[in-house]
Amino acid sequence: MQNLFSLAGRRALVTGSGQGIGFGLARGLAEHGATIILNGRNREKVERSADTLRSEGHTVHASVFDVVDPAAVAPAIEKIETDIGAIDILISNAGVQFRSPLEDFPDDQWQKLLQTNVTGVFNVGKAVARHMIPRGRGKIINIASVMSELARATIAPYAATKGAVRNLTRGMCADWAKHGLQINAIAPGFFRTELNTALSEDPKFNTWLDQRTPAGRWGAVPELVGAAVFLASDASSFVNGHVLYVDGGMTATV
């Protein structure tokens, strides 16, 4: 039964994996046997993270490109496929956040959120799927959010993008499941990462979160690994178009 969850011999591309959730998921997949391709826009950060995983005994490559730019994505995916090998698993994690009252939300930040959080998922998913489809297999895991279902003041555009990721995941399933691909999403609740520094350092927010979440606490990034390994492995061979909430019960309660 343990072989159901083995990722030995498989290659996983994780976008936005220089830090935070992306790095944590990359490390978790590596610990289950996968060869990892880290991605980000900042070469120094990606290489530093790759060195960290190599020092832990994992096989890791770095691929520096911007998920927002389709002209950069396609050749980068082609290069990975040619030089490293077939991408068996894609985790589309690259994302940004910006907080502002909606009536004052800057237009440029709205566009940045849309481009990174939605268009980036589309660009990389499409480029990778074009290689997976002829092989008749592949795992795509998009990173959604509790904000795919909920909303909070000052982050309405972010919630809109994560709602789009939820339904883009379902759309990818509708198009690609017939080719042998499984496309699902992980929707984290509140985890302590660089993206949430402003919140995690706010005592008032911490008190609210502890009271609002049935589990009574923040999530820790390693607690996302089990969901990722499940969706990346043979254990989820008939799971498709699903959004798996890892949120301590937040979306289950009022």
C-alpha positions in Angstrom: 0.0 0.0 0.0 2.9 2.3 0.7 3.7 2.3 -3.1 0.5 4.1 -3.7 2.1 7.2 -2.2 5.6 6.8 -3.7 6.9 9.4 -6.0 10.1 7.6 -6.8 11.2 8.1 -10.4 8.9 11.1 -11.0 9.7 14.6 -11.8 7.8 17.5 -10.2 7.8 21.2 -11.3 6.8 23.5 -8.5 6.2 27.1 -9.5 6.9 29.9 -7.0 9.0 27.5 -4.9 11.9 29.7 -3.8 10.2 30.1 -0.5 7.0 29.6 1.5 4.4 27.1 0.6 6.0 26.3 -2.7 9.3 25.4 -1.1 7.6 23.4 1.6 5.7 21.4 -1.0 8.8 20.8 -3.1 10.7 19.5 -0.1 7.8 17.2 0.8 7.6 15.7 -2.7 11.4 15.3 -2.7 11.1 13.4 0.7 8.7 11.0 -1.1 11.2 10.3 -3.9 10.4 12.9 -6.6 13.1 14.8 -8.5 12.2 18.4 -8.1 12.4 21.4 -10.5 12.2 24.6 -8.5 10.9 27.7 -10.2 10.8 31.4 -9.6 11.7 34.8 -11.1 14.7 35.4 -8.7 17.6 33.2 -9.8 19.5 33.8 -6.6 16.6 32.8 -4.4 15.8 29.7 -6.5 19.4 28.6 -6.5 19.7 29.1 -2.8 16.6 27.0 -2.2 17.9 24.3 -4.6 21.2 24.1 -2.7 19.3 23.7 0.6 17.4 20.7 -0.8 20.5 19.2 -2.4 22.2 19.5 1.0 19.4 17.3 2.4 20.2 14.6 -0.2 17.5 15.4 -2.8 17.8 15.6 -6.6 16.9 19.2 -7.5 17.0 21.4 -10.6 16.3 25.1 -11.0 14.3 26.7 -13.8 14.0 30.5 -13.7 11.1 32.0 -15.6 8.1 34.2 -15.1 4.8 32.3 -15.1 3.1 35.5 -16.3 5.0 35.6 -19.6 3.7 32.9 -22.1 6.7 33.6 -24.3 9.0 32.6 -21.5 6.9 29.7 -20.2 6.7 27.6 -23.3 10.5 27.4 -24.0 11.2 26.9 -20.3 8.9 23.9 -20.2 10.4 22.6 -23.5 13.9 22.9 -22.0 12.9 21.0 -18.8 11.3 18.2 -20.9 14.4 17.9 -23.1 17.2 18.4 -20.6 15.8 17.0 -17.4 13.0 14.7 -18.5 9.2 14.4 -18.7 7.3 16.5 -16.1 5.1 14.0 -14.3 3.7 16.5 -11.7 3.1 20.2 -11.8 2.2 22.2 -8.7 1.1 25.7 -9.8 1.9 27.7 -6.7 3.2 31.1 -7.8 1.0 33.8 -6.4 1.0 37.3 -5.0 -1.1 39.2 -2.5 -1.9 42.9 -2.0 -4.2 44.4 0.7 -6.2 47.6 0.3 -9.8 48.7 0.8 -11.6 47.8 -2.4 -12.6 51.4 -3.3 -9.0 52.4 -3.2 -7.5 49.3 -4.7 -4.7 50.3 -7.2 -5.4 49.3 -10.8 -1.9 48.1 -11.3 -2.1 45.8 -8.3 -5.4 44.4 -9.6 -3.7 43.5 -12.9 -0.7 42.0 -11.1 -3.0 39.7 -9.1 -4.9 38.6 -12.1 -1.8 38.0 -14.2 0.2 36.1 -11.5 -2.6 34.2 -9.7 -4.7 33.3 -12.7 -2.9 33.8 -16.0 0.2 32.2 -14.5 -1.7 29.0 -13.7 -3.2 29.0 -17.2 0.1 29.6 -18.9 2.1 26.9 -17.1 -0.8 24.4 -17.0 -1.3 24.6 -20.7 2.4 24.3 -21.6 2.8 21.3 -19.4 -0.4 19.6 -20.4 0.7 19.8 -24.1 3.5 17.4 -23.1 1.4 15.2 -20.7 -1.5 14.6 -23.1 0.5 12.6 -25.7 1.9 10.5 -22.8 -1.6 9.8 -21.5 -0.7 10.7 -17.9 0.1 13.5 -15.6 -0.7 15.3 -12.3 -1.5 19.0 -12.1 -2.1 20.5 -8.7 -3.2 24.1 -8.5 -2.9 26.1 -5.3 -6.2 27.7 -4.5 -7.2 29.1 -1.0 -10.0 29.3 1.5 -10.6 32.5 -0.3 -11.8 30.4 -3.2 -15.0 30.1 -1.2 -14.8 33.0 1.3 -13.9 36.7 1.3 -12.4 39.2 3.7 -12.2 42.9 3.7 -9.2 44.4 1.8 -8.5 41.3 -0.3 -11.5 41.1 -2.6 -9.3 40.9 -5.8 -7.2 38.1 -4.2 -10.4 36.2 -3.4 -11.6 36.7 -7.0 -8.4 35.3 -8.4 -8.5 32.2 -6.1 -12.1 31.7 -7.0 -10.9 31.7 -10.6 -8.2 29.1 -9.8 -10.9 26.8 -8.3 -13.0 26.9 -11.5 -10.0 26.8 -13.8 -9.0 23.6 -12.0 -12.5 22.2 -12.8 -12.2 23.4 -16.4 -8.8 21.7 -16.8 -10.4 18.5 -15.6 -13.2 18.9 -18.1 -10.8 19.2 -21.0 -7.9 16.9 -19.9 -9.2 14.1 -17.8 -10.1 12.1 -20.9 -6.4 12.2 -21.8 -5.4 10.5 -18.5 -4.5 13.6 -16.5 -5.7 14.3 -13.0 -6.1 18.0 -12.2 -6.9 19.0 -8.7 -6.3 21.9 -6.3 -5.2 22.3 -2.7 -6.9 25.2 -0.9 -4.9 26.2 2.2 -6.3 28.1 5.1 -4.1 30.5 7.1 -0.5 29.3 7.1 2.5 31.3 8.5 4.4 32.3 5.3 6.0 35.4 3.9 2.7 36.2 2.2 1.0 36.4 5.5 3.6 38.2 7.5 1.4 41.3 8.0 -1.3 39.1 9.5 0.8 36.8 11.6 2.5 39.7 13.3 -0.9 41.3 14.2 -2.1 40.2 17.7 -5.7 41.2 17.0 -5.8 39.1 13.8 -4.2 36.1 15.7 -6.9 36.3 18.3 -9.6 36.4 15.7 -8.0 33.5 13.8 -7.7 31.3 16.8 -11.4 31.8 17.6 -12.6 31.5 13.9 -10.8 28.3 13.1 -12.2 25.1 14.7 -8.6 23.8 15.0 -7.8 27.0 17.0 -4.5 27.8 15.3 -2.5 28.7 12.2 -1.5 25.9 9.9 2.1 24.8 9.5 3.4 24.4 6.0 4.5 20.8 6.4 0.8 20.0 7.1 0.1 20.6 3.4 2.5 18.0 2.3 0.2 15.0 2.8 -2.4 16.5 0.6 0.1 17.2 -2.1 1.6 13.7 -2.0 -1.9 12.2 -2.2 -2.8 14.3 -5.3 0.6 13.7 -6.9 0.6 10.0 -6.4 -1.2 6.9 -7.7 -3.4 7.1 -4.6 -5.5 9.7 -6.3 -5.8 8.0 -9.7 -9.6 8.6 -9.9 -9.7 12.0 -8.1 -10.3 14.7 -10.7 -11.5 18.3 -10.6 -11.4 18.3 -6.8 -10.5 21.1 -4.4 -9.1 19.8 -1.2 -9.4 22.3 1.6 -6.6 22.1 4.2 -7.9 24.8 6.6 -8.4 23.5 10.1 -12.1 23.4 9.5 -12.6 27.1 8.6 -14.7 26.5 5.5 -16.9 24.0 7.3 -18.2 26.3 10.0 -19.8 29.7 10.5 
